Amino acid sequence: MGRLPEEVFEKIKAISIVDYAMANGYELVEIGNQVKVRNQGGLFIDPDLNRWNCLSDDSKEAGGGIIQFVMYTEKKSMGEAIHELAAFINHHPEPSEVAKTYIKKAREYKKTNDGIFKSPEKSANYRRIFAYLIKTRCIDPEVVNYYVKHHKIYEDKNHNCAFCGFDENGVVKSISLRGTYDVPGKEPFKGIVENSDKHYPFIHEGKGNQVLVFEAPIDMLSFQTYWAAALSGNTPGD
């Protein structure tokens, strides 16, 4: 493929990432002013800016515009991605009505957002999250108690699990939420509190020299449960 005319290249860069994702079978979930791509390890799209980033990957490749999106998700070289997108604009010369709706909602959301992070109000008790994490998700009670005791997990007034991320001074800067009531056949509630600083995720600092990355907080709790059981000689499933 020869060098593309500049006007074609500009059209490629303007392709809606939401449109491309939908056309290629990715499942999207609207969260605040962003769109989450399911089963892609915390990949979010900002429809207004037409940019994306992947929260579970801190590499420089995990973010950018439409070209980088195709390179990252489809494992293509830049040339291959541009070639594919050049063909894409022949069939999708303008943003779809769905993409326009996402863009409009994102812009309206930003206008009404004051930019201030506020922790959700806590529930009077934590019965729902203890039942959900321990009985439903089979997390070791000691693991759950540890995080609750250290104020890293709490139950909000809507009975969601709130997983807190702290800065260097011990101030909560981000909270991810996970519903405690799952309905068969429906996507469970998951979200991030408005204006969370994603540089401060829910983490646990251990004493080893390895960095382990998990897609979701409960995945980390499950991992800790497994190893706690393994160290005690009661490996789950035995």
C-alpha positions, 0 to 999 in steps of 0.5 A: 500500500502506497502513501495515503493522501493527507486528506485520507489520513485525516479521515482515518484519524477521525474515525469514531473508536466507538463505531469501529469497536461496534462494527468489529463485535466488541461489547460496550457498556456506558459508564459515566462519560466513558464507554467500557469495552468488555473483556478487554482488561479495563479498556475505556473509550472517551467518545467525546475526545475519541481517545482510549486507554487501558487501566490494567496496562501501564505501557505506553501502547495502552492508549491513544487514538483509533490507529493505536486502538486497532494496533492494540486490540487487533495486534497489528502493525501501524501499516496494517492498522492504517490499511484496515482503517482505510477500508473501514471508511469506505463503508463508514464515511460518517459517525453512526447515530449510536456514536453521535449519541455517545458523544452527545451524552459524554459532552453533556456529562462533562458540562454537569460534572464539577470535577470534584471527587466525592466518596459515596456515602457508607451504609449503616452496616456492611452485611451485604458486602460480607455476604457477597464476598465471603459466601457468593465469591468465596473470599477468605473471611480473614482477607475481607476483614483485613481490607475492611479494617484498613478502610480499603473496602466498605459498603456504600448506601446502595449496598455496592462493594467500594474498593478504595485507592489511596495516594501517598498521604493516605487520602482516598483518590479513587473508588471502584464499585461492584454490585452485590446483587447479580441477576442471571442473564444481566450484566452486574453493576460495575463502575468507577466513582466520578472524578476518581484519579485512576493513577491510584487504584485499589492495591495491596503492597506486599513484601515480595519483589513481583508486581501482579496485575489483576483485571478487577479487585475481586480477582486479587482477593480470590488470588490471596484467598487461594494462596492463604489456603495453599499456605495452610495446606487447605488448597481450594478444591481439595 
